[in-house]
Every structure is written in C-alpha cells, then in structure tokens.
Amino acid sequence: MSSRRDLKKDIDYLVYELLSDCFIYSDMHPGENIDELSSIIAEAVDLRNDLIARVNNPDGAGNPKLIRAYYKAVEKNMNEGVDKLFTRLSKITSR
C-alpha cells in the first residue's frame, strides 16, 4: 500500500490530467460540447474533493486491516471514477 501522501498525489495527478485534456479540447474546438465538458469538469472536481476528504478521514482507526482495505477501496474508486470520466471525454472527442 502506498502512503496517504502518495495516494493524494495520484488523485491530484489523474484529475488534473483529465482537466487538462478537457481544457485542451475546449481550446481546440471552441463552442463544441460545452455543456458536456462542463459536466465532466464538475464531476472531476467533485470526485477529487470526495477522494481527498476520504483519504484524510479514514474509517476503522486502530485496526490496520480495516484501514488497509479502506485505502484500497479509495484507490479502486479513484481509478474507476477517473476512467469513467476519461471514457466520457473520449466519446465527446471522437465525434
């Protein structure tokens, strides 16, 4: 298991990469799919804030097995959430 600090860095990195891709698409195709891009950006920010809050406030304090499982679940949710948002962005860009 990686440290909390590394997990936070991973969350920030993935979300910021998604946001960067959204802004690049927006700059290259002005006026296209603005509502969908805004929705993806808002969900990405909400996902980041939720994940960081979960990392900062773990459940099961005092029990290493519960804490380990908790952080694995956070990491899994991070990967699934970012993948879902990248998939939505990919569908927009392939039109």
N, C-alpha and C positions, 0 to 999 in steps of 0.2 A: 504494500500500500504506500502510495506517495504521501508526502506531508500535506497538511492543510494549506500551507503556503503554495506548494506546487499545484494543488488542485485549484486554488483560486486563480493562479496564473494561467492554467489550462482553460478555465472558464472564460476569463477575460480574453485570452488569445483567440479562442474559437468564435466567440460572439463578435469581437472586433473584426475578425476576418470576414464574417458574414456581413456586418455593417459596411465594411469597406467595399465588398462586392456589390452590395445594393447601391451605394453611392456612385460607384464607377458605372454601373449600368444606367443609373439615372442621368449621369453626365453625358454618357454616350448616346442615350436615347431620350432626350428631353420631351416631357409631355406624355410619354407612353407608360401605361400601367402604374400611374402614380398612386392610386388607391391601394393596389395590391402591394406595392413596395412599402408604403406607409404602414400597412398592416404587418408585414414581415418585420419591419424595423421595430415597431411597437412590441410585438411578441418577443423579439430577440432581447430587447431591453428588459422586459418583464421576466423572461427566463433567466437572464443574468442576475438580476436583483434577487429573484427567488432562490437561485442556487447559492449565491454568496451568503444570503441570510441563513440558509440551511447548513452551510459549512461552518458558519460562525456559532450556530446554536445546535449542537448535536444532541440527539436523543440517546438515552441509555448511558448516561455518565456513570463512570465507575465500573462498567462491565466492558472489558476490551473486545469481547466477541461481538457484542451489540454495536459498539462504536465502529468496528471494522466493517460489519455488514451495512451499517448506516452510510458510511462513506462510499462503499461500493455501490449502493443504491443511488447516491447522489451522482456519482460518476456515470453510472448507466443512464440516468435521467438526462444528464448533460449531453451525452453522446446521441441519445435518441432525439432529444429536443432540437439540437443543432442540425442533425441530419434531416429531420423533418423540414426545418426552415430552409436549408440548402436545397432540398428537393423542390420545395415550392418556388424558390428563386430560379432554379434550373428550368422549371416548366414555363416560367414567365420569359426567360431569355431565349428559349428555343422556338418561340412563336414567330 
